[in-house]
Amino acid sequence: MKSTKARIEPVCFNSRIRGISPETVRQLTLPGGGKMPAAAFGTFHSDWAQAYMKDATVEAIRLGWRHLDTARAYENEDVVGEAIREAIRKGYIASADELFITGKLWNGHMAPKDVGPALDNTLKALGVDRIDLYLNHWPWPNVHTPGCTGEHRNPNAVPYIHEQFMETWAELVKQKKAGKIVHLGTSNHTALTMKLLLRDVAADERPVVNQMEMHPLFQQTELRSYFESEGIVCMGYMALGSPKRPARDTFKEHRADMQDPVILAIAKESGLSPAQVCLAWAVQRMNGSGGFVAMATRSDWIRDNLAAATGDRLTSEQVLRISGDGTPEHPGIDANNRLIWGQVFLWPEADGDWRVLWSDSQVFETRAAYERFKKAYWEFDRVRRETAVPANQP
Ligand SMILES: NC(=O)c1ccc[n+]([C@@H]2O[C@H](COP(=O)([O-])OP(=O)(O)OC[C@H]3O[C@@H](n4cnc5c(N)ncnc54)[C@H](OP(=O)(O)O)[C@@H]3O)[C@@H](O)[C@H]2O)c1
């Protein structure tokens, strides 16, 4: 069933709002050279905003955003392509070359034979010859239907199988060597899946970026430090805490970043909005080594969010109050508040526990290793059901 989350604020584009000069926006240097704007405009529609994505993207380009974050899974690459063409027609940019475009290979296209055609379709829809950064969207080939509810399960879902992933990666490398991809990256990789990937690739086949969920209440400092120690640049998605995310990713345990008391206090004393505090922190933390992806459908928010990525909007003391440093004086506000639990990607042996997706407790080198595990798991399950006293027994 499709989620029917109601839209709260009216879409509000205002041509009188002046843009920001793209040159003033922080840039990140990618391994091997090349620059990437630290602020990426998100194009995921959260189910309700699909109708506005073209206009919002044109508005983002008008207001100075030069990095667009797209994905096949967002089902709107053609809409983003139209927005780019419209931005050129309106003179906001001279050509798509002025943009840095991130795209993502969808889970359903990870079979080697599907990678090339999927990339070709993406390039065609976006109207470009090559993509600046192409990410593998998720480490496993598990698909869910668009707009599905949190109860959706794919009976064919599998855990991370390194042998299988490397076949996908080899195909991605081939596409890069053919000139259709400038930089290759991953998204939602864990520490172990990244270690395995780095173990088995040549220097020019390494991912240069990992896109991952990061916001003040879910900082992922340790994982990010590991990626950075390997020279991988980290981009944080849901950088505002994704207040209008789909119902399947909304749980009563979740907290709202933009309503956190420390974020509100820093906003008050600095004259920034709570959103700007979250985003300025995202680009300033950890010596300004990473960036963010954020989406908005109002001109003022689109402009303000980009402004957060210019200069140092927070003092180092304010950054420290959010990040913390492990001392009682500076606890920070990280609350391990993961928004995407990923339960729709679970495979049968995960036993319904979404934490298995992130804990690296079910990662396999080969298909044969997973088959052995699966056989043993279901034998164990059978014996458990035959022998254990049911919990509801008097
Ligand atoms: N790699 C992955 O697996 C992955 C997963 C999730 C997301 N992403 C990417 O990350 C992007 C961002 O994620 P997201 O859109 O879910 O979350 P987000 O950027 O944290 O939050 C976006 C929401 O915040 C609201 N907002 C924006 N600016 C605001 C401001 N200044 N003040 C108050 N509210 C504001 C917007 O409302 P309005 O729309 O009403 O303006 C929008 O609904 C996505 O669009 C997508 O490109 C990647």
The ligand as an SDF file (V2000), in Angstrom:
LIG
                    3D

 48 52  0  0  0  0  0  0  0  0999 V2000
   21.9470    7.3870   -0.0960 N   0  0  0  0  0  0  0  0  0  0  0  0
   20.8130    7.1150    0.4690 C   0  0  0  0  0  0  0  0  0  0  0  0
   20.4960    5.9420    0.7490 O   0  0  0  0  0  0  0  0  0  0  0  0
   19.8700    8.2370    0.8190 C   0  0  0  0  0  0  0  0  0  0  0  0
   18.8290    7.9910    1.7270 C   0  0  0  0  0  0  0  0  0  0  0  0
   17.9800    9.0430    2.0440 C   0  0  0  0  0  0  0  0  0  0  0  0
   18.1550   10.2860    1.4690 C   0  0  0  0  0  0  0  0  0  0  0  0
   19.1700   10.4920    0.5570 N   0  0  0  0  0  0  0  0  0  0  0  0
   19.3620   11.8180   -0.0730 C   0  0  0  0  0  0  0  0  0  0  0  0
   19.3910   12.8010    0.9430 O   0  0  0  0  0  0  0  0  0  0  0  0
   18.4570   13.8200    0.6510 C   0  0  0  0  0  0  0  0  0  0  0  0
   18.0010   14.4630    1.9170 C   0  0  0  0  0  0  0  0  0  0  0  0
   17.2050   13.5820    2.6820 O   0  0  0  0  0  0  0  0  0  0  0  0
   15.7400   13.9850    3.0810 P   0  0  0  0  0  0  0  0  0  0  0  0
   15.1620   14.8460    2.0080 O   0  0  0  0  0  0  0  0  0  0  0  0
   15.0150   12.7610    3.4440 O   0  0  0  0  0  0  0  0  0  0  0  0
   15.9830   14.7570    4.4470 O   0  0  0  0  0  0  0  0  0  0  0  0
   16.4530   16.2170    4.8640 P   0  0  0  0  0  0  0  0  0  0  0  0
   17.1540   16.9160    3.7920 O   0  0  0  0  0  0  0  0  0  0  0  0
   17.1140   16.0290    6.1850 O   0  0  0  0  0  0  0  0  0  0  0  0
   15.0650   16.9220    5.1680 O   0  0  0  0  0  0  0  0  0  0  0  0
   14.3090   17.4420    4.1230 C   0  0  0  0  0  0  0  0  0  0  0  0
   13.0440   18.0460    4.6980 C   0  0  0  0  0  0  0  0  0  0  0  0
   13.3750   19.1100    5.5990 O   0  0  0  0  0  0  0  0  0  0  0  0
   12.5710   20.2340    5.3480 C   0  0  0  0  0  0  0  0  0  0  0  0
   13.4450   21.4140    5.3470 N   0  0  0  0  0  0  0  0  0  0  0  0
   14.3860   21.7200    4.4100 C   0  0  0  0  0  0  0  0  0  0  0  0
   15.0000   22.8730    4.7180 N   0  0  0  0  0  0  0  0  0  0  0  0
   14.4370   23.3150    5.8520 C   0  0  0  0  0  0  0  0  0  0  0  0
   14.6400   24.4700    6.6550 C   0  0  0  0  0  0  0  0  0  0  0  0
   15.5640   25.3690    6.3210 N   0  0  0  0  0  0  0  0  0  0  0  0
   13.8830   24.6170    7.7730 N   0  0  0  0  0  0  0  0  0  0  0  0
   12.9620   23.6920    8.1160 C   0  0  0  0  0  0  0  0  0  0  0  0
   12.7300   22.5760    7.3840 N   0  0  0  0  0  0  0  0  0  0  0  0
   13.4520   22.3910    6.2640 C   0  0  0  0  0  0  0  0  0  0  0  0
   12.0230   20.0640    3.9430 C   0  0  0  0  0  0  0  0  0  0  0  0
   10.7100   20.5220    3.9330 O   0  0  0  0  0  0  0  0  0  0  0  0
   10.0430   21.0940    2.5540 P   0  0  0  0  0  0  0  0  0  0  0  0
   10.1350   20.0050    1.5900 O   0  0  0  0  0  0  0  0  0  0  0  0
    8.6510   21.4520    2.9660 O   0  0  0  0  0  0  0  0  0  0  0  0
   10.8120   22.2670    2.0700 O   0  0  0  0  0  0  0  0  0  0  0  0
   12.1600   18.5970    3.6340 C   0  0  0  0  0  0  0  0  0  0  0  0
   10.9290   17.9460    3.7160 O   0  0  0  0  0  0  0  0  0  0  0  0
   17.3820   13.1320   -0.1780 C   0  0  0  0  0  0  0  0  0  0  0  0
   16.6050   14.0500   -0.9070 O   0  0  0  0  0  0  0  0  0  0  0  0
   18.2460   12.2200   -1.0330 C   0  0  0  0  0  0  0  0  0  0  0  0
   18.7660   12.9450   -2.1370 O   0  0  0  0  0  0  0  0  0  0  0  0
   20.0390    9.4870    0.2570 C   0  0  0  0  0  0  0  0  0  0  0  0
  1  2  1  0
  2  3  2  0
  2  4  1  0
  4  5  1  0
  4 48  2  0
  5  6  2  0
  6  7  1  0
  7  8  2  0
  8  9  1  0
  8 48  1  0
  9 10  1  0
  9 46  1  0
 10 11  1  0
 11 12  1  0
 11 44  1  0
 12 13  1  0
 13 14  1  0
 14 15  2  0
 14 16  1  0
 14 17  1  0
 17 18  1  0
 18 19  2  0
 18 20  1  0
 18 21  1  0
 21 22  1  0
 22 23  1  0
 23 24  1  0
 23 42  1  0
 24 25  1  0
 25 26  1  0
 25 36  1  0
 26 27  1  0
 26 35  1  0
 27 28  2  0
 28 29  1  0
 29 30  1  0
 29 35  2  0
 30 31  1  0
 30 32  2  0
 32 33  1  0
 33 34  2  0
 34 35  1  0
 36 37  1  0
 36 42  1  0
 37 38  1  0
 38 39  2  0
 38 40  1  0
 38 41  1  0
 42 43  1  0
 44 45  1  0
 44 46  1  0
 46 47  1  0
M  CHG  2   8   1  16  -1
M  END
$$$$
